[in-house]
Amino acid sequence: MRNEILLYDPRLIEEAVFLCLREHPKAGEFDRERCRHYEISDPEERERGFQDLHRAWFIRLGLAHPIEEALHEQPVLLSRVKTCVVGRTAAKNLEGAELFVGSEEGSSDREQRNVRILLRPESLLDPAALLSFLRHELLHIIDMLDPDYGYEPILPSAVGGPTHDRLLAERYRALWDATIDGRMARRGWAPESIRAERLKDFRGAFPMLGEDSARMFSHFFDRERSTHPELVAFACNPSAGTGELPTTASPGNRCPLCGFPTHSFAPEPERLPPEVIAEIAKDFPRWQPSQGLCRQCADLYQAHQVSMRAAKQLPGAHPGSRC
């Protein structure tokens, strides 16, 4: 792989090498080489020497292999981006791949596209898990780069305000992950259990589909490619779905908040905690408890209130602060 495309954060390299060598039989050899660099008097030259040493051992220990293998499997990605920077993060929930697109006039599309992969150093110690994770993440990037997918970075705003914006994002994520892991399963890149895992996520995101969940899920998991507009349309209106999806009549009424048909309304909504009712009224000024709401919307608003109360118990929290 061309060095000008793949770039590593020196901190990631150094920490991964140290972690890998903790109980490694070659640890003594590394320590002796490293000690020799302390004899270099010039600070900048010494630092360059340390970085060269860590980079050499990073390659020698095979820590780069899963990253380079995952990228080699996606030649389209390498041909359409200027750089792929592999950086360090300390948080597991921040690991992943992102595509950054500039807007500089006169530059080609490729020159303005850069991929950033964030990894914890310890993730490099499990090459099989890392390869699977990177394959999933890079397929998201491939979709973003594909004009036929039609990716847009911002989802449409939900009429129900921020709470329903989050709901829409969760639905879109469940759909996109289903299409990605379906492709991985057909390529032999994922265990057989992946279908059940994604179906569980799908059912959690679309409880209103009931017995139709598996059939609807198959439309996304078993197809080679869906499009961004199709996923957004289904996330916004699961009862209608895409033009290719079979539709079913909904025997239940629509929830006045999310607008989706439901058989499961929250019981006695007038007995919801006053702060929950007040929070709903902020997003839906005309809503009255007598109109009811589905269980999923009730759970969303109650969970938000629990999060707010928990945040107020944290050190440094101020009265009236919001999470």
C-alpha positions as CSV (number, residue, x, y, z in Angstrom):
1,M,0.0,0.0,0.0
2,R,1.3,3.4,-0.9
3,N,2.7,5.2,2.1
4,E,1.2,8.5,1.1
5,I,-2.3,7.1,1.5
6,L,-2.1,5.2,4.8
7,L,-0.8,7.3,7.8
8,Y,-0.6,6.2,11.4
9,D,-0.7,8.3,14.6
10,P,2.7,7.7,16.3
11,R,0.9,7.5,19.7
12,L,-1.2,4.6,18.5
13,I,1.9,2.8,17.1
14,E,3.9,3.3,20.3
15,E,1.2,2.2,22.7
16,A,0.2,-0.8,20.7
17,V,3.8,-2.0,20.5
18,F,4.3,-1.6,24.3
19,L,1.0,-3.5,25.0
20,C,2.0,-6.3,22.6
21,L,5.5,-6.7,24.1
22,R,4.4,-6.9,27.7
23,E,4.9,-10.7,27.9
24,H,6.4,-11.2,24.4
25,P,9.6,-13.3,24.1
26,K,11.2,-10.5,22.0
27,A,10.6,-7.8,24.7
28,G,14.2,-7.8,25.8
29,E,15.5,-7.2,22.3
30,F,13.1,-4.3,21.9
31,D,14.2,-2.8,25.2
32,R,17.9,-3.0,24.2
33,E,17.2,-1.3,20.9
34,R,15.2,1.4,22.6
35,C,17.8,2.1,25.3
36,R,20.4,2.9,22.6
37,H,18.2,5.8,21.3
38,Y,18.6,7.5,24.7
39,E,22.3,8.0,23.8
40,I,21.2,10.4,21.0
41,S,21.8,14.0,22.3
42,D,19.7,15.9,19.8
43,P,16.1,15.8,21.1
44,E,14.4,16.0,17.7
45,E,16.7,13.4,16.2
46,R,16.1,11.2,19.3
47,E,12.3,11.5,18.9
48,R,12.6,10.6,15.2
49,G,14.6,7.6,16.2
50,F,12.0,6.4,18.7
51,Q,9.3,6.8,16.1
52,D,11.3,4.8,13.5
53,L,11.9,2.1,16.1
54,H,8.3,1.8,17.1
55,R,7.1,1.8,13.5
56,A,9.6,-1.0,12.6
57,W,8.3,-3.1,15.5
58,F,4.7,-2.3,14.7
59,I,5.2,-3.9,11.3
60,R,7.4,-6.8,12.7
61,L,4.7,-7.7,15.3
62,G,2.1,-7.8,12.6
63,L,0.0,-5.1,14.2
64,A,-0.6,-3.4,10.9
65,H,-1.7,-6.5,9.1
66,P,-5.5,-6.4,9.8
67,I,-5.7,-2.7,8.9
68,E,-3.8,-3.1,5.7
69,E,-5.8,-6.3,4.8
70,A,-9.1,-4.5,5.3
71,L,-8.0,-1.6,3.1
72,H,-6.6,-3.9,0.4
73,E,-10.0,-5.5,0.2
74,Q,-11.5,-2.1,-0.8
75,P,-9.5,-0.9,-3.9
76,V,-12.4,1.5,-4.8
77,L,-11.9,3.2,-1.4
78,L,-8.2,3.6,-2.0
79,S,-8.7,5.0,-5.5
80,R,-11.2,7.7,-4.3
81,V,-9.6,9.1,-1.2
82,K,-6.4,11.2,-0.6
83,T,-5.4,9.7,2.7
84,C,-6.5,7.2,5.3
85,V,-5.3,8.3,8.8
86,V,-5.4,5.7,11.5
87,G,-5.6,7.5,14.9
88,R,-5.8,6.7,18.5
89,T,-8.8,6.9,20.9
90,A,-9.2,5.8,24.5
91,A,-12.9,5.2,24.3
92,K,-14.5,2.1,22.7
93,N,-17.6,4.0,21.6
94,L,-15.4,6.4,19.6
95,E,-13.8,3.6,17.5
96,G,-14.8,3.6,13.9
97,A,-14.2,5.1,10.4
98,E,-15.3,8.5,9.2
99,L,-15.2,10.2,5.8
100,F,-14.3,13.8,5.7
101,V,-15.0,15.8,2.5
102,G,-13.4,19.2,1.9
103,S,-14.8,22.1,-0.2
104,E,-11.6,23.6,-1.7
105,E,-12.1,25.0,-5.2
106,G,-9.9,23.6,-7.9
107,S,-9.2,20.3,-6.1
108,S,-10.4,17.0,-7.5
109,D,-13.0,14.9,-5.6
110,R,-10.3,12.5,-4.5
111,E,-8.1,15.3,-3.2
112,Q,-10.8,16.5,-0.9
113,R,-11.7,13.1,0.6
114,N,-10.0,11.7,3.6
115,V,-10.8,8.8,5.8
116,R,-10.1,8.7,9.5
117,I,-10.0,5.4,11.5
118,L,-10.0,5.7,15.3
119,L,-8.8,2.7,17.3
120,R,-7.9,1.9,20.8
121,P,-4.3,0.5,21.1
122,E,-5.6,-2.6,22.8
123,S,-7.9,-3.4,19.8
124,L,-4.8,-4.1,17.7
125,L,-4.0,-7.1,20.0
126,D,-7.1,-9.0,18.6
127,P,-6.4,-9.2,14.9
128,A,-9.5,-11.3,14.0
129,A,-11.9,-9.1,15.8
130,L,-10.2,-6.0,14.4
131,L,-10.4,-7.2,10.9
132,S,-14.2,-7.9,11.2
133,F,-14.8,-4.5,12.8
134,L,-12.8,-2.7,10.0
135,R,-14.6,-4.6,7.3
136,H,-17.9,-3.4,8.7
137,E,-16.8,0.2,9.1
138,L,-15.2,0.4,5.6
139,L,-18.3,-0.9,3.9
140,H,-20.1,2.2,5.4
141,I,-17.4,4.4,3.8
142,I,-17.8,2.5,0.5
143,D,-21.5,3.3,0.5
144,M,-20.8,7.0,1.2
145,L,-18.4,7.1,-1.8
146,D,-20.9,5.3,-4.1
147,P,-23.0,7.9,-6.1
148,D,-25.7,5.2,-6.6
149,Y,-26.2,4.9,-2.8
150,G,-26.9,8.7,-2.6
151,Y,-25.6,9.3,0.9
152,E,-26.5,12.5,2.7
153,P,-24.8,13.3,6.0
154,I,-27.9,14.9,7.6
155,L,-31.2,13.1,8.1
156,P,-34.4,15.0,7.7
157,S,-35.7,16.6,10.8
158,A,-38.6,14.8,12.5
159,V,-41.8,16.7,13.2
160,G,-41.6,15.5,16.8
161,G,-38.5,17.4,17.7
162,P,-35.2,16.2,19.2
163,T,-36.6,13.0,20.8
164,H,-37.9,11.8,17.4
165,D,-34.7,13.0,15.6
166,R,-32.9,10.5,17.9
167,L,-35.5,7.8,17.1
168,L,-35.1,8.4,13.4
169,A,-31.3,8.1,13.7
170,E,-31.6,4.9,15.6
171,R,-33.9,3.4,12.9
172,Y,-31.5,4.5,10.1
173,R,-28.6,3.0,12.0
174,A,-30.4,-0.4,12.4
175,L,-31.3,-0.4,8.7
176,W,-27.8,0.5,7.4
177,D,-26.1,-2.0,9.7
178,A,-28.5,-4.7,8.4
179,T,-27.5,-4.0,4.8
180,I,-23.8,-3.9,5.7
181,D,-23.8,-7.1,7.8
182,G,-25.9,-8.9,5.2
183,R,-23.1,-8.3,2.6
184,M,-20.5,-9.4,5.1
185,A,-22.4,-12.6,5.8
186,R,-22.6,-13.4,2.1
187,R,-18.9,-12.9,1.7
188,G,-18.1,-15.2,4.6
189,W,-16.8,-12.2,6.8
190,A,-19.3,-12.6,9.6
191,P,-20.5,-15.5,11.8
192,E,-23.9,-17.2,11.2
193,S,-25.2,-15.5,14.4
194,I,-24.9,-12.0,12.7
195,R,-28.4,-12.4,11.1
196,A,-30.1,-13.0,14.5
197,E,-28.2,-10.1,16.1
198,R,-29.2,-7.6,13.4
199,L,-32.8,-8.9,13.4
200,K,-32.9,-8.3,17.2
201,D,-31.7,-4.7,16.6
202,F,-34.2,-4.3,13.7
203,R,-37.1,-5.4,15.9
204,G,-36.0,-3.1,18.7
205,A,-36.0,-0.2,16.2
206,F,-39.3,-1.1,14.6
207,P,-41.5,-2.7,17.2
208,M,-44.6,-1.5,15.3
209,L,-44.0,-4.1,12.6
210,G,-44.8,-7.0,14.8
211,E,-45.0,-10.3,13.0
212,D,-43.9,-8.6,9.8
213,S,-40.5,-7.8,11.2
214,A,-38.6,-10.8,9.8
215,R,-40.1,-10.3,6.3
216,M,-39.3,-6.6,6.3
217,F,-35.8,-7.2,7.7
218,S,-35.0,-9.7,5.0
219,H,-35.6,-7.0,2.4
220,F,-32.6,-5.1,3.7
221,F,-30.3,-7.9,5.0
222,D,-30.7,-10.2,2.0
223,R,-30.3,-7.6,-0.8
224,E,-26.8,-6.8,-2.1
225,R,-27.4,-3.0,-2.0
226,S,-30.0,-0.6,-0.8
227,T,-29.9,3.2,-1.2
228,H,-29.8,6.0,1.3
229,P,-33.2,7.5,0.2
230,E,-34.8,4.1,0.6
231,L,-33.5,3.6,4.1
232,V,-34.6,7.1,5.1
233,A,-38.0,6.6,3.7
234,F,-38.5,3.4,5.6
235,A,-37.1,4.9,8.8
236,C,-39.6,7.8,8.5
237,N,-42.6,5.6,7.6
238,P,-42.1,1.9,8.2
239,S,-45.8,1.2,7.5
240,A,-45.4,2.2,3.9
241,G,-41.8,1.2,3.4
242,T,-40.1,1.4,0.1
243,G,-41.9,1.0,-3.2
244,E,-40.5,-2.5,-3.4
245,L,-41.7,-3.6,0.0
246,P,-45.0,-5.3,0.5
247,T,-47.3,-3.2,2.5
248,T,-49.9,-4.4,5.1
249,A,-53.0,-2.8,6.4
250,S,-52.6,-1.4,9.9
251,P,-55.5,-2.4,12.2
252,G,-54.3,0.0,15.0
253,N,-54.6,3.7,15.3
254,R,-51.6,6.0,14.8
255,C,-49.7,7.4,17.8
256,P,-50.2,11.1,17.8
257,L,-46.5,11.7,18.5
258,C,-44.6,9.5,16.1
259,G,-47.4,9.0,13.7
260,F,-46.9,5.3,13.4
261,P,-49.8,2.7,13.7
262,T,-49.6,0.8,16.9
263,H,-51.4,-2.0,18.8
264,S,-49.6,-1.0,22.0
265,F,-50.6,2.3,23.5
266,A,-49.2,3.3,26.8
267,P,-51.8,2.6,29.6
268,E,-53.2,5.5,31.4
269,P,-51.0,8.3,29.9
270,E,-52.6,10.8,32.3
271,R,-50.7,9.1,35.1
272,L,-47.3,9.6,33.5
273,P,-45.0,11.7,35.8
274,P,-45.8,15.4,35.5
275,E,-42.2,16.1,34.3
276,V,-42.7,13.6,31.5
277,I,-46.0,15.1,30.4
278,A,-44.3,18.6,30.5
279,E,-41.4,17.3,28.3
280,I,-43.9,15.9,25.7
281,A,-45.8,19.2,25.7
282,K,-42.6,21.1,24.8
283,D,-42.3,19.0,21.6
284,F,-46.1,18.7,21.0
285,P,-47.9,21.8,22.4
286,R,-51.3,20.6,21.2
287,W,-51.0,17.1,22.7
288,Q,-53.2,16.0,25.6
289,P,-52.8,12.9,27.6
290,S,-56.4,11.9,26.6
291,Q,-55.1,11.4,23.1
292,G,-52.7,8.7,24.2
293,L,-49.3,7.7,22.9
294,C,-47.6,4.5,21.9
295,R,-45.4,2.6,24.4
296,Q,-42.2,3.4,22.5
297,C,-42.8,7.1,22.7
298,A,-43.7,6.9,26.4
299,D,-40.5,4.9,27.0
300,L,-38.4,7.4,25.1
301,Y,-39.6,10.3,27.1
302,Q,-39.4,8.5,30.5
303,A,-35.9,7.4,29.7
304,H,-34.9,10.9,28.9
305,Q,-36.2,12.1,32.3
306,V,-34.2,9.3,34.1
307,S,-31.1,10.4,32.3
308,M,-31.7,14.0,33.4
309,R,-32.2,13.0,37.0
310,A,-29.0,10.9,36.9
311,A,-27.0,13.8,35.4
312,K,-28.1,16.1,38.3
313,Q,-26.5,13.6,40.8
314,L,-23.1,13.9,39.2
315,P,-20.4,15.9,40.9
316,G,-20.5,19.5,39.6
317,A,-24.1,19.3,38.4
318,H,-26.0,22.5,38.8
319,P,-29.7,22.8,39.7
320,G,-31.8,22.9,36.5
321,S,-29.0,21.6,34.3
322,R,-30.1,19.4,31.4
323,C,-28.3,16.4,30.0
